[in-house]
Every structure is written in structure tokens, then in C-alpha cells.
Amino acid sequence: MIYLAEADIIAVNKYVLNGVSQPYQGIQYPEGLSLVIEQPQMVVFGPTLYPTIWLKTTYIMQKIIINICELKN
């Protein structure tokens, strides 16, 4: 499986923001971005923590949604 690097994710974010005429303002929580990148790749006691693409995607979407909800409060 090929995973996106931090620079790839930032580039996609900048591209999307340009598409909706929004300025890129940097990363609010760099440690959180690192966690979202590293966690789906983790191996715990042999097996992969998130063995399918669906579980990896679910984990990432959950983190994005939770962070958006926290920012709004």
C-alpha cells in the first residue's frame, strides 16, 4: 500500500483551498497531522492495526471530523 506523506497531504490541502479561493494558513496542530499519517500504518504485535483500506479511511475521517467539531466549539 502506498501512503501519502505529510508534504503530499499539505499540497492537496493547498490545492483544495485554492479551488475555493481560500488562503492556506498553515497547520494548526502539526502533531495531529503526524498522528493521522502514522496511525493507519502501525503494526501492533504482528498484525496491522487497521488492516483494510476501509478501516484506515474510517480512522482518518473520524480524526478530521472530530477536529472540525472541536474547532467550532
C-alpha positions in Angstrom: 0.0 0.0 0.0 1.2 3.5 -0.8 0.7 6.1 1.9 0.7 9.9 1.4 3.5 11.8 3.1 2.9 15.0 5.2 4.0 17.1 2.2 1.5 15.4 -0.1 -1.4 16.0 2.3 -0.4 19.6 2.7 -0.2 20.0 -1.1 -3.6 18.5 -1.6 -5.0 20.9 1.1 -3.5 23.9 -0.6 -4.9 22.8 -3.9 -8.4 22.4 -2.5 -8.2 25.8 -0.7 -7.1 27.4 -4.0 -10.1 25.9 -5.7 -12.5 27.6 -3.3 -10.4 30.9 -3.1 -9.3 30.4 0.5 -5.8 31.2 1.7 -3.6 28.4 3.1 -2.9 29.4 6.8 -0.6 26.6 7.8 -1.1 23.7 10.1 -2.9 24.3 13.4 -1.7 21.2 15.1 1.3 19.5 13.4 1.4 16.7 15.9 -2.2 15.7 15.0 -1.2 15.6 11.3 1.7 13.3 12.1 -0.6 11.1 14.1 -3.1 10.8 11.3 -0.3 9.9 8.9 1.4 7.4 11.1 -1.5 5.6 12.9 -3.0 3.8 9.9 0.4 2.3 9.1 1.0 1.0 12.7 1.7 -2.7 13.4 0.8 -4.0 16.8 2.1 -7.4 18.0 2.4 -8.5 14.3 -0.8 -7.6 12.5 -1.5 -4.1 11.1 -3.7 -2.1 13.5 -6.0 -1.1 10.6 -5.7 -4.0 8.1 -8.1 -2.8 5.4 -8.3 0.4 3.3 -11.8 0.9 4.8 -10.6 0.9 8.4 -7.7 3.2 7.5 -10.1 5.6 5.8 -12.6 5.4 8.7 -9.8 6.3 11.2 -8.6 9.3 9.1 -12.2 10.6 8.5 -13.0 10.2 12.2 -10.0 12.3 13.2 -10.8 15.0 10.6 -14.5 15.2 11.7 -13.6 15.3 15.5 -11.1 18.1 14.9 -13.6 20.1 12.9 -16.2 19.7 15.6 -13.8 20.8 18.3 -12.8 23.9 16.3 -16.4 25.0 16.0 -17.0 24.9 19.8 
